[in-house]
């Protein structure tokens, strides 16, 4: 779990899962339909009032945000929470400046008061703004809608069945050798209605699901303990993610099972318990240079932190410096054709990737989502931007990167799904490993550290296996790889083909001040990097 996710779930407790102005509801209320006709009526009132008050642009997001969280430990249910947050956020441009206001009063009087506040704020901002907002044009879409293509709404599954699933995961892990296990289930449904003075009225229904767990094994004679987290990825799917025969199952070294578009948490928990116990006896890694074979369950976090975040344009420009700083990838590097990685390294940003956490039809500025290149043949070619940023890149259309985590939060630039393209030649993980003389095979995400410009970093994992003369050997422990972003990606020598491509993702990615969270996926195939420095984390801790 990422540090920010840990803080959300433990430091803030269950309150961290409740959005602003959220209230606890019965599980049955999670299935109540959104009132689209009411939303359009209120949106039209906002747009009319904004125009009357002199706004050159106006948009409104009417949102209903639903969360369900179930937490268990061993044979105990620790918490079940169902929450709902509803309201409207309104933006205007007046005299070339932004104004924003929000309200949870979804009445004509409530939204009209909010748009009046937004206009007043914009007028105040205009007095000190040095340059007017340059908003890229976007087509008038009329009335359109988009839905996450789920087979079964996970919110409709009885809480009893979900609890039984989690307790079954726990029971299986304990029987396989775990001393402790905690498991959780998180479900999100964002029902969002967007309208703008551009002539768009957009209704979206977005679903996400995640089942993380941590199995712990203890050596009672020494008090030493080791853990193994679940290796599943959160997904933009319904209950079918957990209720079906896993498609695209991957059998990998060390008894690792990878999953593509469905997941068996019981099978993973059994493996986790056995591997946590195996880690108790694993020798500590010897520091040095190794060739790395990184499974997508590990590499996604590295992509997230040292490709996705540093190519957010607001970080590049210095507008955003929270959560690990700005970015080394300044605009002059793009103009100079900066070599980010080897020629086989290609990164795309994509808000349309099926099953991904970031998949939507339209962003929170009403822009139709798409896919575009960030790194092409190893060269930096583009960034991620919003409607009022793309003119800085010399572009005329937004890339569709705007998102707000609540109706009460102003939308701003957030990362798209950023993925490493698969290799073009047929290559399996087993074939990739065959010519590795001295290496490490790493699975799962672990702790990490990154500097304020996302240039120097180190990343751990869940499981490490030595590779000796092309063969998978013993498990080792206490490893982390140290990197400088361009040096690391230039050391990329092989990428498995599309048959091995899998998504990882972050369910609670933090950014901004005040902080907001978003969900985003990162895909890759198994990838090899030559001559990477490995440190021993146990020695570094003394």
C-alpha positions in Angstrom: 0.0 0.0 0.0 1.3 3.4 -0.9 2.1 5.7 2.0 -0.7 8.1 1.1 -3.1 5.2 1.0 -2.0 3.9 4.4 -2.5 7.4 5.9 -6.0 7.5 4.3 -7.0 4.1 5.7 -5.3 4.0 9.1 -4.2 7.5 10.1 -7.5 9.0 9.2 -9.5 5.9 10.0 -12.8 5.2 8.3 -13.4 9.0 8.3 -10.8 9.2 5.6 -13.2 7.3 3.2 -16.0 9.8 3.8 -16.0 12.6 1.3 -16.8 16.2 2.3 -20.4 16.5 3.6 -20.8 12.7 3.4 -23.2 10.9 5.6 -23.6 7.2 6.4 -26.5 5.4 4.7 -28.0 2.0 4.5 -26.5 -0.4 2.0 -29.8 -0.5 0.1 -29.6 3.3 -0.6 -26.4 2.7 -2.6 -28.7 1.4 -5.4 -31.0 4.4 -5.6 -30.8 5.9 -9.1 -29.5 9.4 -9.7 -32.1 12.0 -10.6 -30.9 13.0 -14.1 -33.9 15.2 -14.9 -33.5 17.2 -11.7 -29.8 17.5 -12.4 -30.4 19.0 -15.9 -33.0 21.4 -14.5 -30.6 22.7 -11.9 -27.7 22.8 -14.4 -29.7 24.9 -16.8 -30.6 27.3 -14.0 -26.9 27.7 -13.2 -25.9 28.3 -16.8 -28.6 30.9 -17.3 -27.7 32.7 -14.1 -24.0 32.6 -15.0 -24.6 34.2 -18.3 -26.9 36.8 -16.8 -24.1 37.8 -14.3 -21.6 38.3 -17.1 -19.6 35.0 -17.1 -17.9 34.3 -20.4 -17.8 30.6 -19.4 -19.7 28.6 -16.8 -19.8 24.9 -15.9 -21.5 22.9 -13.2 -20.8 19.4 -11.8 -23.7 17.8 -9.9 -22.3 14.7 -8.2 -23.5 11.8 -6.1 -20.4 9.9 -4.7 -21.0 6.5 -3.1 -18.5 4.5 -1.1 -18.7 1.1 0.6 -15.8 -0.2 2.7 -15.6 -3.5 4.6 -12.7 -4.3 6.9 -11.9 -7.6 8.5 -9.1 -9.2 10.5 -8.9 -13.0 10.9 -12.4 -14.1 12.0 -13.6 -10.6 12.9 -15.5 -8.0 11.0 -14.0 -4.7 12.1 -16.1 -2.2 10.1 -18.7 -1.8 7.4 -19.4 1.7 6.1 -21.7 2.9 3.4 -21.5 6.6 2.6 -23.0 9.1 0.3 -22.0 12.7 -0.6 -24.1 14.9 -2.9 -23.8 18.4 -4.1 -22.9 20.8 -6.9 -19.6 22.5 -7.8 -19.7 25.6 -10.1 -16.9 27.3 -12.1 -17.1 30.5 -14.0 -14.8 32.8 -15.9 -15.5 36.5 -15.4 -13.1 39.3 -16.6 -10.6 36.6 -17.5 -10.4 35.0 -14.0 -11.7 31.8 -12.5 -14.2 31.6 -9.7 -15.5 28.5 -7.9 -18.2 27.8 -5.4 -19.9 24.6 -4.2 -23.1 23.8 -2.4 -24.8 20.7 -1.0 -28.2 22.3 -1.3 -29.5 20.8 -4.6 -32.4 23.2 -5.0 -32.8 26.1 -7.4 -32.1 28.6 -4.6 -29.0 26.7 -3.5 -27.3 26.5 -6.9 -28.2 30.1 -7.8 -26.6 31.3 -4.6 -23.5 29.2 -5.4 -23.1 30.6 -9.0 -23.5 34.1 -7.6 -20.7 33.4 -5.1 -18.5 32.0 -7.9 -19.0 35.1 -10.0 -18.1 37.3 -7.0 -14.9 35.3 -6.4 -14.0 35.5 -10.1 -14.3 39.3 -10.0 -12.1 39.5 -6.9 -9.5 37.3 -8.6 -9.5 39.4 -11.7 -8.3 42.4 -9.8 -4.9 40.7 -9.1 -4.6 38.3 -12.0 -1.8 39.2 -14.4 -3.0 37.3 -17.5 -6.5 36.2 -18.5 -7.5 32.5 -18.6 -6.9 30.9 -22.0 -9.5 28.2 -22.3 -9.0 25.8 -25.2 -12.2 25.2 -27.2 -14.0 22.0 -27.0 -17.0 20.8 -29.1 -20.6 21.1 -28.0 -21.7 17.6 -27.3 -25.3 18.0 -26.5 -26.8 15.4 -24.2 -24.5 12.4 -23.9 -23.8 9.7 -21.3 -21.1 7.1 -20.4 -21.1 4.1 -18.1 -18.4 1.9 -16.8 -19.2 -1.3 -18.7 -19.9 -3.5 -15.7 -21.6 -6.9 -15.7 -22.9 -6.6 -12.2 -23.1 -3.7 -9.8 -20.9 -4.6 -6.8 -23.1 -2.4 -4.7 -26.0 -4.7 -5.3 -24.2 -7.7 -3.8 -25.5 -8.3 -0.2 -23.1 -7.2 2.6 -23.4 -10.7 4.0 -21.9 -12.2 0.8 -19.0 -9.7 0.8 -18.2 -10.4 4.5 -18.3 -14.2 3.8 -15.9 -13.7 0.9 -13.4 -11.7 3.1 -13.6 -14.1 6.0 -13.1 -16.9 3.6 -9.9 -15.2 2.4 -8.8 -14.9 6.0 -9.6 -18.5 6.8 -7.7 -19.8 3.8 -4.6 -17.7 4.6 -4.6 -18.9 8.3 -4.9 -22.5 7.2 -2.0 -22.0 4.8 0.4 -20.7 7.5 -0.4 -17.1 8.2 -0.5 -16.0 11.8 -2.5 -12.8 11.1 -4.4 -11.4 8.1 -6.4 -8.4 7.4 -8.5 -8.0 4.3 -10.7 -5.2 3.0 -13.1 -4.5 0.2 -13.5 -1.0 -1.3 -16.3 -0.1 -3.7 -16.7 3.3 -5.4 -19.6 4.6 -7.6 -19.3 8.2 -8.9 -22.6 9.4 -10.4 -21.6 12.7 -12.1 -23.6 15.2 -14.2 -21.7 17.9 -16.0 -23.0 20.8 -18.0 -21.3 23.8 -19.5 -22.0 26.9 -21.5 -20.1 25.2 -24.4 -23.3 23.3 -25.0 -22.7 19.9 -23.3 -24.8 18.0 -20.8 -22.9 14.8 -19.8 -24.2 12.1 -17.4 -21.6 9.5 -16.2 -21.8 6.4 -13.9 -18.3 5.3 -12.9 -17.5 2.1 -10.8 -14.3 0.9 -9.2 -13.4 -2.1 -7.0 -10.4 -3.2 -4.9 -9.8 -6.1 -2.5 -6.4 -5.7 -0.7 -5.1 -7.9 2.1 -1.9 -8.4 4.1 -0.9 -11.8 5.4 1.7 -12.0 8.2 3.8 -15.0 9.3 5.8 -15.0 12.5 8.8 -17.0 13.7 7.7 -17.4 17.3 11.2 -18.4 18.5 12.8 -15.2 17.2 9.9 -12.9 17.1 10.7 -12.2 13.4 7.8 -11.6 11.1 7.3 -11.1 7.4 4.3 -10.0 5.4 3.0 -10.5 1.8 0.3 -8.2 0.4 -2.2 -9.3 -2.1 -1.0 -9.0 -5.7 -4.3 -8.0 -7.3 -4.8 -4.6 -9.0 -7.8 -2.4 -8.3 -10.0 -2.1 -11.4 -12.7 -0.2 -13.1 -15.1 -3.1 -13.0 -18.1 -4.5 -11.2 -18.6 -7.6 -9.1 -17.5 -9.8 -12.0 -13.9 -8.9 -11.0 -14.3 -11.2 -7.9 -17.1 -13.5 -9.1 -15.9 -15.5 -12.0 -13.2 -17.8 -13.3 -10.1 -15.6 -13.6 -9.4 -14.8 -17.2 -5.8 -14.4 -18.3 -4.3 -16.2 -15.2 -0.5 -16.1 -15.1 1.6 -18.8 -13.5 5.0 -17.2 -12.7 8.2 -18.2 -10.8 7.9 -18.9 -7.1 4.2 -19.9 -7.2 3.2 -16.4 -8.2 -0.2 -16.1 -9.9 -0.9 -13.0 -11.9 -4.4 -11.9 -12.8 -5.7 -9.8 -15.7 -9.4 -9.1 -15.7 -10.7 -11.3 -12.8 -9.2 -12.2 -9.5 -9.4 -15.1 -7.0 -8.5 -13.6 -3.6 -8.6 -17.0 -1.8 -6.0 -18.5 -4.2 -3.8 -15.4 -3.8 -4.2 -15.4 0.0 -3.1 -19.1 0.2 0.0 -18.3 -1.8 0.6 -15.1 0.3 0.6 -17.1 3.5 3.1 -19.6 2.2 5.3 -17.0 0.7 5.3 -14.9 3.9 6.5 -17.9 5.8 9.1 -18.6 3.1 10.4 -15.1 3.5 11.2 -15.8 7.2 13.9 -18.2 6.0 15.0 -16.2 2.9 18.6 -14.9 3.0 19.2 -11.1 2.9 20.2 -9.9 -0.6 23.8 -9.0 -1.3 24.1 -5.4 -2.5 25.4 -4.8 -6.0 24.6 -4.4 -9.6 21.9 -6.8 -11.0 19.9 -7.2 -14.1 16.2 -6.8 -13.0 13.2 -8.6 -14.3 10.2 -6.6 -13.1 6.7 -8.0 -13.0 3.9 -5.5 -13.8 2.7 -5.8 -10.2 6.0 -4.1 -9.2 6.7 -1.8 -12.2 3.4 0.0 -12.2 4.4 2.0 -9.1 7.7 3.0 -10.7 5.8 4.2 -13.7 3.4 6.1 -11.5 6.0 7.9 -9.6 8.8 8.6 -12.1 6.8 8.8 -15.4 3.2 9.7 -14.6 3.8 12.4 -11.9 6.8 14.2 -13.5 4.9 14.6 -16.8 1.9 16.4 -15.2 2.2 19.8 -16.7 1.4 21.7 -13.5 4.3 20.0 -11.7 6.6 20.8 -14.7 5.5 24.5 -14.5 6.0 24.7 -10.7 2.2 25.3 -10.1 2.1 22.1 -8.0 4.7 21.1 -5.4 2.8 18.9 -2.9 3.3 15.2 -2.5 6.9 14.9 -3.6 7.5 18.2 -5.4 7.7 19.4 -8.9 9.4 17.8 -11.9 12.8 17.6 -13.6 11.1 17.2 -17.0 11.0 20.9 -17.9 9.6 22.2 -21.2 13.1 22.8 -22.6 13.8 19.1 -22.4 10.8 18.3 -24.7 11.9 21.0 -27.1 15.4 19.5 -27.2 14.2 16.0 -27.8 15.3 14.7 -24.4 16.1 11.0 -24.3 14.0 9.6 -21.5 14.7 5.9 -22.2 16.0 3.4 -24.7 14.4 3.1 -28.1 12.0 0.4 -27.0 10.5 2.6 -24.3 7.1 4.0 -25.3 4.7 5.6 -22.8 1.1 6.6 -23.5 -1.5 8.4 -21.5 -4.9 6.9 -21.9 -8.2 7.7 -20.2 -10.1 5.1 -22.3 -8.2 2.0 -21.3 -10.8 -0.8 -20.7 -11.1 -1.9 -17.0 -8.7 0.8 -15.8 -9.3 3.0 -12.8 -9.0 6.2 -14.8 -11.4 5.1 -17.6 -14.1 7.7 -18.2 -15.9 8.9 -21.3 -15.4 12.6 -20.5 -13.2 14.4 -18.0 -14.5 16.9 -15.4 -14.3 19.8 -17.9 -16.5 18.0 -20.4 -13.7 17.0 -22.7 -14.0 13.6 -24.5 -11.1 11.4 -23.3 -8.5 10.0 -25.6 -5.0 8.4 -25.8 -1.8 10.2 -26.7 2.0 9.7 -26.6 4.2 10.9 -23.7 7.5 9.1 -24.6 8.0 8.0 -28.2 10.9 5.6 -29.1 12.5 6.8 -25.8 12.1 10.5 -26.6 10.0 12.9 -24.4 7.3 14.3 -26.7 4.4 15.5 -24.5 2.8 16.0 -21.1 -0.6 15.8 -19.4 -2.6 19.1 -19.4 -6.1 20.6 -19.0 -8.1 23.2 -21.0 -6.4 26.2 -19.5 -2.9 24.7 -19.8 -2.6 23.3 -23.3 -1.9 26.6 -25.0 1.5 26.5 -23.1 2.3 23.3 -25.1 1.3 25.0 -28.3 -1.8 22.8 -28.6 -5.4 23.8 -29.3 -7.4 21.0 -27.6 -7.4 19.7 -24.1 -6.1 16.2 -23.4 -8.9 15.5 -21.0 -6.9 15.3 -17.7 -9.2 17.2 -15.4 -10.7 15.5 -12.3 -12.1 16.4 -8.9 -12.6 13.9 -6.1 -15.8 15.5 -4.9 -18.5 18.0 -6.1 -17.1 20.3 -3.4 -13.5 20.2 -4.8 -12.4 22.3 -7.8 -11.3 20.1 -10.7 -7.7 20.3 -11.6 -5.0 18.5 -13.6 -4.8 14.8 -12.7 -2.8 12.0 -14.1 -4.3 9.8 -16.9 -3.6 6.1 -17.0 0.1 6.1 -18.0 1.3 2.8 -19.4 4.5 1.3 -20.9 3.7 -0.2 -24.3 4.4 -3.9 -24.7 7.3 -5.2 -26.8 6.7 -5.6 -30.5 8.4 -9.0 -30.8 7.0 -12.2 -29.2 8.6 -12.6 -25.8 7.4 -14.4 -22.6 8.7 -13.8 -19.1 10.4 -17.2 -19.2 12.2 -16.4 -22.4 13.3 -13.0 -21.0 14.8 -14.7 -18.0 16.8 -17.3 -19.9 19.7 -15.0 -20.8 19.9 -13.2 -17.4 23.2 -14.3 -15.8 22.9 -12.6 -12.5 19.6 -10.9 -11.6 16.6 -10.4 -9.5 12.9 -11.1 -10.4 10.7 -8.7 -8.4 6.9 -8.9 -7.8 4.5 -6.6 -6.0 4.9 -3.1 -4.8 6.8 -2.2 -1.6 8.0 1.0 0.1 9.6 3.7 -2.0 11.3 7.1 -1.7 11.6 9.8 -4.3 13.1 13.2 -4.4 11.4 16.6 -4.9 11.9 16.6 -8.7 11.2 12.9 -9.2 14.6 12.3 -10.5 16.3 10.1 -7.8 14.3 7.3 -6.3 14.4 3.8 -4.8 11.7 1.1 -4.9 11.1 -2.1 -3.0 8.8 -5.0 -3.7 6.8 -7.9 -2.1 8.8 -10.8 -3.4 12.4 -11.2 -4.7 13.9 -14.2 -6.5 17.5 -14.6 -7.6 18.2 -15.4 -11.2 21.3 -17.4 -11.8 22.4 -18.2 -15.3 18.9 -18.0 -16.7 17.3 -20.0 -13.9 15.0 -18.8 -11.1 16.8 -19.6 -7.9 16.2 -18.9 -4.2 14.0 -16.2 -2.7 15.9 -13.3 -1.1 14.8 -10.5 1.2 15.6 -6.8 2.1 16.1 -5.5 -1.5 15.4 -2.2 -3.1 16.5 -0.8 -6.5 18.0 2.7 -6.7 17.5 4.7 -9.8 17.8 8.0 -11.6 14.8 8.3 -13.9 16.5 8.6 -17.3 19.3 6.3 -16.5 16.8 3.6 -15.4 14.7 3.8 -18.5 17.7 3.9 -20.7 18.8 0.6 -19.1 15.6 -1.0 -20.4 16.7 -3.8 -22.7 13.6 -6.0 -23.2 9.8 -5.8 -22.8 7.5 -8.8 -23.1 4.8 -8.8 -25.7 1.1 -7.8 -25.4 0.1 -11.3 -24.1 1.8 -10.4 -20.8 0.3 -6.9 -20.5 -1.4 -6.3 -17.2 -2.7 -3.3 -15.2 -1.6 -2.2 -11.7 -3.0 0.9 -10.0 -3.4 3.3 -7.2 -6.9 3.6 -5.6 -6.1 6.6 -3.4 -3.4 8.8 -5.2 -2.9 12.1 -3.4 -2.2 15.5 -5.0 -2.9 19.1 -4.3 -3.5 21.5 -1.4 -6.1 21.0 0.0 -5.4 17.4 -0.9 -7.5 15.4 -3.2 -7.4 11.7 -4.1 -7.9 10.0 -7.5 -7.7 6.5 -8.9 -5.4 5.7 -11.8 -4.0 2.5 -13.5 -0.7 1.8 -15.1 -0.1 -1.0 -17.5 3.0 -2.9 -18.6 4.3 -6.2 -19.6 7.2 -7.9 -17.7 10.3 -5.7 -18.4 14.1 -6.1 -18.1 16.6 -3.5 -16.9 20.3 -4.2 -17.0 22.9 -3.2 -14.4 20.6 -1.6 -11.7 22.0 -0.9 -8.3 20.4 -3.0 -5.5 20.7 -1.9 -1.9 20.1 -4.0 1.3 17.4 -2.2 3.2 18.0 -4.1 6.4 21.6 -2.9 6.5 20.6 0.6 5.7 18.3 0.5 8.7 21.2 -0.6 10.9 
